[in-house]
Amino acid sequence: MSGRGPARIPEPSYLPPNPSVGELRAEIDRTRHEAARTVAALTRKLAPPAIPMPITVAASVGTATRYARRVPIPAWIAVVLLVLLWRRRRRTR
C-alpha cells in the first residue's frame, strides 16, 4: 500500500452498536458523498481529452490561409493606377 497516507484511508464508522435511523441516514449520506467524490476524481483522471473535429480544424486552417494570401486594397489601387497610366501613354504615341 504505497502512496497512501493516514489522510487517504477512509474513516471507520463510529456508530454505536444499536444506531438510530437518523444516525444511519447520516452515515449513508457521508458514504454517498465520499463515493461521489471518488467517482468524480476517477472521471477527471480517466476522461479522454477533448479532440477537435477534423472539419473544424480544416475550416479554421482554411480561413487563416485565405486571409493570409489576400492582397491588400492599396496594392490593387496601385495596380489600377499603373494600368491607367500605361494605357494613356500608349494612346498618346
Secondary structure as UniProt FT lines:
FT   TURN            2..3
FT   TURN            6..8
FT   HELIX           21..46
FT   HELIX           54..68
FT   HELIX           73..92
//
